[in-house]
Amino acid sequence: MTVAKLPVEKEEKAPTPEKEMITFTFNDKEYSVDKNKISEDLDVLEAFEDGKIITPMKMLLGLKQWNAFKEAEKPNAEILGKFAEALFDVLGGEPGE
C-alpha cells in the first residue's frame, strides 16, 4: 500500500532585521557592534533587566571581540566601566533611555 505525502506548510519566519554596524575605538582598538541589537534582541534586554552589565556587553560584542577586549585590556572594574560607557555612548545609551 502506498501512502501519499501531503505537503507540509512551513511557518513563516519574521524577517531578520538588517544589521546597522557601528565601529568605535577604545584605547586604540576598534570594536564593531550592531546598533539595533541593544533594542531588538530580547536576550540582551532581559540581561539588562536582570541588572547585569557584563552579559549584555558580551552579547553585543560577540565572543570574539569580548575575548579580544579582555586580552588587550586585562580589565578591572574601572576599565570595564569606561569601556561600558564608550560602548553604550555609541549605541545611544542603555535600553529605555
C-alpha positions in Angstrom: 0.0 0.0 0.0 1.3 3.4 -1.0 0.7 6.4 1.3 0.6 9.8 -0.3 2.6 12.5 1.3 0.8 15.7 2.0 2.7 19.0 1.6 3.8 20.4 4.9 3.2 24.1 5.4 6.2 26.0 6.5 5.9 28.6 9.2 6.8 32.0 8.0 9.7 33.4 9.9 9.8 37.0 10.9 12.2 38.9 8.7 15.6 39.3 10.2 16.3 43.0 10.8 19.3 44.3 8.9 22.4 44.9 10.9 23.5 48.5 11.3 27.1 48.2 12.3 28.8 50.9 14.3 32.5 51.0 14.9 34.0 52.6 18.0 37.5 52.9 19.3 38.6 52.2 22.9 42.3 52.5 23.8 43.3 52.5 20.1 41.4 49.2 19.4 38.4 49.1 17.1 35.2 47.3 18.0 32.0 46.9 15.9 28.5 46.4 17.2 25.0 46.2 15.7 23.3 49.4 16.7 19.9 47.7 16.6 20.8 44.7 18.9 20.5 46.8 22.1 16.8 47.4 21.5 15.8 44.4 19.4 17.4 41.4 20.9 15.2 40.1 23.7 18.1 38.2 25.4 20.1 41.4 25.6 17.1 43.3 27.1 16.5 40.5 29.6 20.1 40.6 30.7 19.8 44.4 31.3 16.5 43.9 33.2 18.3 41.4 35.4 20.7 44.2 36.3 23.7 42.6 34.5 26.2 44.6 32.6 28.9 42.1 31.5 26.5 39.7 30.0 24.8 42.2 27.7 28.2 43.6 26.8 29.4 40.2 25.7 26.2 39.6 23.8 26.5 43.0 22.0 30.2 42.5 21.1 30.2 38.8 20.4 32.6 36.4 22.0 35.5 37.1 19.6 35.6 40.8 20.3 34.8 40.3 24.0 37.8 38.0 24.3 40.0 40.4 22.4 38.9 43.2 24.7 39.8 41.1 27.8 43.1 40.0 26.4 44.1 43.6 25.3 42.9 45.4 28.4 43.1 42.9 31.3 40.2 45.0 32.7 39.5 45.8 36.3 36.3 47.5 37.4 37.4 51.0 36.4 38.4 49.9 32.8 35.3 47.8 32.5 33.2 50.9 33.5 34.9 53.1 31.0 34.5 50.5 28.2 30.8 50.1 29.0 30.4 53.9 28.9 32.1 54.0 25.5 30.0 51.1 24.2 26.7 52.5 25.4 27.5 56.0 24.2 28.0 54.8 20.7 24.7 52.8 20.9 22.8 55.8 22.2 22.5 54.7 25.9 21.0 51.8 27.7 17.7 50.3 26.7 14.8 52.5 27.7 16.7 55.7 27.5 
